[in-house]
């Protein structure tokens, strides 16, 4: 089966071509079946590939399939090749599995949209690009997938391009990501200059040997990894390049689930984890990764406290959770970061699709202040949403508890108490804003428009079944990483050959460590529970508290509500100066100088032509008269 891993990304590419070229000539049902079928085939092939990989010993679990040499020029060589190891195996399962669920959900959610074939062709192309990214065996092929998901995110975020806000959000995502991609390109170039290759296996092998021999300095590794991390910051929406992600909510809700859960935004985390060998040789870069991650986690979470748009709350939640993944990578717990990536895909996809179910039932309403009391009318959506919220809050035995607790534990033992403290505070904030969302949306008195309330109903089965599947995964998905008991953290042990032992849970050898870890687990649960209780107190028991709080701390509330005015600051310091500078060059240089030269030459030719037109009249008598005058002048000259 491993010889056919190239079929995993090829399948959705074929779906893109069929729906893209023939989508308007076939019926909608066929478009949906093709769109889902090709991703379903990728998922089946991914499962079979995983089983084939498990038949090998841990040391043998790296398989490469080279299809052909793509570019060969001098010392540069790039191949079309795919690499399957434990890390890419988990990623293809998450991308194709969650992608399949979202494709199925989209059949019901987007069925009445005029752009239905276009939507599924974009969705298939997105899946192809992401699978190419995670399976690529070299950095250049990875970059093709990297840019592919960037292009598709632009197309999907701006899918309803008739809306100015949607087209602007798509352009913003595209431009901001180009900033990060510039760093990624420079990082790849520096890798080639340093190692003479872009093949991932060869690069990591040369890096280890070069470091041990003292041939390659720490400064070189730091430069490479920081440039690569700039790409990750853009793609995974970390400080300071996070601003595109909340605006990406302008796209259809299934797109938000696809971008925010299992695919595009996790590409940066995957890339850092994939390059763990390089990062472990650059301590300064590791510190930067951890610092940016924990700062983003607490910062984005605080913005989510005051948002009223249900999708924007979830968007800032995504930015925050990605920060936790980078925190894990920054302290060397790469396995914990990928574990959280996986569990986050389950509960965040469930949350976004659940919000889509709510928006669908309310006729497009996204403001939580116009919701309330929905759990009776939408029981399936409510219970699945509640399970996913418990998972992201870190309540046992749901999936998010195991992965988030693993990150906090590693932040404490491999990092320092400050990293743990900020991460724990972020956990409290996460629990609060998620259950603020739950109580405002599903509990209390209904604030739904009366006309809309008459037609309230649960979503159709093709939307609720994906929610149930994701809720089940959000419940049991964490059991592959049970802490404390030796040998039960299966996912860390599965990933350990990729990370060379980095990030693998060490067995507990004495009671002090066991007591400490148990104590930290208990503290994490108490912190999350406190966040939930505070939300219950403020939005169920005493719903007048939020209003009193916002009146008392108006300035603080406005700052958080307006996202710390970062977008306005960026506009004032970066966007407008560039725009004004471009206008100056356009009107001052292009119009006056460039156009002035061209138009001036044309004007001179025109004026000269007017003079010549007097002479060249076309009448014989005028020419005869000119000849006589000329003859007279010549005679006068000689006489």
WOHU-V124814 format. One record per residue. RES is the residue in one small letter. NEAR is the number of other C-alpha atoms within 8 Angstrom. Layout:
((RES & NEAR) (RES & NEAR))
This chain:
((x & 7) (x & 8) (x & 6) (x & 7) (x & 14) (x & 9) (x & 9) (x & 14) (x & 14) (x & 9) (x & 13) (x & 16) (x & 11) (x & 9) (x & 14) (x & 15) (x & 10) (x & 10) (x & 16) (x & 10) (x & 7) (x & 9) (x & 13) (x & 8) (x & 5) (x & 8) (x & 8) (x & 10) (x & 6) (x & 8) (x & 13) (x & 11) (x & 8) (x & 10) (x & 17) (x & 11) (x & 8) (x & 12) (x & 15) (x & 11) (x & 10) (x & 14) (x & 14) (x & 8) (x & 11) (x & 14) (x & 9) (x & 9) (x & 12) (x & 9) (x & 8) (x & 10) (x & 11) (x & 8) (x & 6) (x & 9) (x & 7) (x & 7) (x & 7) (x & 7) (x & 13) (x & 9) (x & 9) (x & 9) (x & 10) (x & 9) (x & 7) (x & 7) (x & 10) (x & 8) (x & 8) (x & 9) (x & 6) (x & 5) (x & 6) (x & 9) (x & 12) (x & 13) (x & 12) (x & 11) (x & 12) (x & 12) (x & 12) (x & 13) (x & 11) (x & 13) (x & 10) (x & 11) (x & 12) (x & 9) (x & 9) (x & 14) (x & 11) (x & 12) (x & 13) (x & 15) (x & 11) (x & 13) (x & 13) (x & 12) (x & 9) (x & 14) (x & 13) (x & 13) (x & 14) (x & 11) (x & 10) (x & 10) (x & 11) (x & 8) (x & 9) (x & 6) (x & 6) (x & 4) (x & 6) (x & 11) (x & 12) (x & 10) (x & 10) (x & 14) (x & 15) (x & 12) (x & 13) (x & 14) (x & 13) (x & 12) (x & 14) (x & 13) (x & 14) (x & 16) (x & 14) (x & 13) (x & 14) (x & 11) (x & 12) (x & 13) (x & 13) (x & 12) (x & 11) (x & 9) (x & 14) (x & 14) (x & 9) (x & 11) (x & 13) (x & 12) (x & 8) (x & 11) (x & 12) (x & 11) (x & 9) (x & 12) (x & 14) (x & 12) (x & 10) (x & 14) (x & 17) (x & 15) (x & 11) (x & 9) (x & 8) (x & 6) (x & 7) (x & 7) (x & 7) (x & 16) (x & 14) (x & 9) (x & 14) (x & 15) (x & 10) (x & 9) (x & 13) (x & 12) (x & 8) (x & 11) (x & 13) (x & 9) (x & 10) (x & 15) (x & 11) (x & 9) (x & 13) (x & 14) (x & 9) (x & 10) (x & 14) (x & 13) (x & 8) (x & 9) (x & 13) (x & 10) (x & 8) (x & 6) (x & 10) (x & 9) (x & 11) (x & 15) (x & 10) (x & 9) (x & 7) (x & 9) (x & 12) (x & 11) (x & 8) (x & 9) (x & 12) (x & 9) (x & 8) (x & 10) (x & 12) (x & 7) (x & 7) (x & 7) (x & 7) (x & 10) (x & 8) (x & 9) (x & 7) (x & 8) (x & 13) (x & 14) (x & 9) (x & 12) (x & 13) (x & 10) (x & 12) (x & 15) (x & 13) (x & 12) (x & 16) (x & 16) (x & 15) (x & 17) (x & 13) (x & 15) (x & 16) (x & 14) (x & 9) (x & 7) (x & 12) (x & 12) (x & 9) (x & 12) (x & 11) (x & 9) (x & 8) (x & 13) (x & 13) (x & 10) (x & 13) (x & 10) (x & 11) (x & 14) (x & 10) (x & 13) (x & 15) (x & 14) (x & 11) (x & 13) (x & 15) (x & 18) (x & 11) (x & 14) (x & 14) (x & 13) (x & 14) (x & 14) (x & 15) (x & 10) (x & 9) (x & 13) (x & 11) (x & 9) (x & 9) (x & 10) (x & 11) (x & 11) (x & 14) (x & 9) (x & 10) (x & 13) (x & 9) (x & 7) (x & 12) (x & 14) (x & 10) (x & 9) (x & 13) (x & 14) (x & 10) (x & 13) (x & 16) (x & 15) (x & 10) (x & 13) (x & 16) (x & 14) (x & 9) (x & 12) (x & 15) (x & 10) (x & 13) (x & 13) (x & 11) (x & 9) (x & 10) (x & 9) (x & 9) (x & 12) (x & 10) (x & 12) (x & 14) (x & 12) (x & 12) (x & 13) (x & 12) (x & 11) (x & 17) (x & 14) (x & 10) (x & 17) (x & 15) (x & 15) (x & 16) (x & 15) (x & 17) (x & 16) (x & 16) (x & 15) (x & 13) (x & 11) (x & 14) (x & 13) (x & 14) (x & 15) (x & 17) (x & 12) (x & 12) (x & 12) (x & 12) (x & 11) (x & 14) (x & 14) (x & 12) (x & 16) (x & 17) (x & 15) (x & 17) (x & 16) (x & 12) (x & 14) (x & 15) (x & 13) (x & 11) (x & 11) (x & 12) (x & 9) (x & 11) (x & 10) (x & 12) (x & 11) (x & 7) (x & 7) (x & 7) (x & 8) (x & 9) (x & 12) (x & 9) (x & 10) (x & 13) (x & 16) (x & 12) (x & 12) (x & 10) (x & 6) (x & 8) (x & 11) (x & 9) (x & 9) (x & 14) (x & 12) (x & 8) (x & 14) (x & 12) (x & 9) (x & 12) (x & 16) (x & 13) (x & 12) (x & 16) (x & 15) (x & 14) (x & 18) (x & 13) (x & 9) (x & 9) (x & 16) (x & 18) (x & 18) (x & 15) (x & 16) (x & 15) (x & 11) (x & 11) (x & 10) (x & 15) (x & 11) (x & 11) (x & 12) (x & 15) (x & 11) (x & 7) (x & 8) (x & 10) (x & 9) (x & 8) (x & 6) (x & 11) (x & 13) (x & 8) (x & 10) (x & 13) (x & 11) (x & 10) (x & 11) (x & 13) (x & 14) (x & 13) (x & 14) (x & 17) (x & 15) (x & 12) (x & 10) (x & 12) (x & 11) (x & 11) (x & 10) (x & 14) (x & 13) (x & 12) (x & 12) (x & 12) (x & 9) (x & 6) (x & 9) (x & 9) (x & 10) (x & 7) (x & 6) (x & 6) (x & 10) (x & 9) (x & 6) (x & 7) (x & 9) (x & 7) (x & 11) (x & 10) (x & 7) (x & 6) (x & 10) (x & 15) (x & 12) (x & 8) (x & 13) (x & 13) (x & 10) (x & 8) (x & 13) (x & 15) (x & 9) (x & 11) (x & 17) (x & 13) (x & 10) (x & 12) (x & 16) (x & 8) (x & 9) (x & 13) (x & 11) (x & 10) (x & 9) (x & 8) (x & 8) (x & 6) (x & 10) (x & 13) (x & 10) (x & 10) (x & 14) (x & 11) (x & 9) (x & 11) (x & 13) (x & 12) (x & 10) (x & 13) (x & 6) (x & 8) (x & 10) (x & 12) (x & 10) (x & 8) (x & 4) (x & 7) (x & 9) (x & 6) (x & 6) (x & 7) (x & 6) (x & 9) (x & 11) (x & 8) (x & 8) (x & 10) (x & 8) (x & 8) (x & 9) (x & 9) (x & 8) (x & 8) (x & 12) (x & 11) (x & 8) (x & 12) (x & 16) (x & 11) (x & 9) (x & 13) (x & 11) (x & 9) (x & 9) (x & 14) (x & 12) (x & 10) (x & 12) (x & 14) (x & 11) (x & 7) (x & 8) (x & 9) (x & 8) (x & 9) (x & 9) (x & 7) (x & 8) (x & 8) (x & 9) (x & 7) (x & 6) (x & 8) (x & 8) (x & 6) (x & 7) (x & 10) (x & 8) (x & 10) (x & 12) (x & 10) (x & 7) (x & 9) (x & 8) (x & 8) (x & 7) (x & 8) (x & 7) (x & 9) (x & 9) (x & 9) (x & 9) (x & 8) (x & 9) (x & 9) (x & 9) (x & 9) (x & 8) (x & 8) (x & 8) (x & 8) (x & 8) (x & 9) (x & 9) (x & 9) (x & 9) (x & 9) (x & 10) (x & 10) (x & 10) (x & 10) (x & 10) (x & 9) (x & 9) (x & 9) (x & 9) (x & 9) (x & 8) (x & 8) (x & 8) (x & 8) (x & 8) (x & 8) (x & 8) (x & 8) (x & 8) (x & 8) (x & 8) (x & 8) (x & 8) (x & 8) (x & 8) (x & 8) (x & 7) (x & 6) (x & 6) (x & 7) (x & 6) (x & 6) (x & 6) (x & 6) (x & 9) (x & 9) (x & 8) (x & 8) (x & 8) (x & 8) (x & 8) (x & 8) (x & 8) (x & 8) (x & 8) (x & 8) (x & 8) (x & 8) (x & 7) (x & 6) (x & 5) (x & 4))
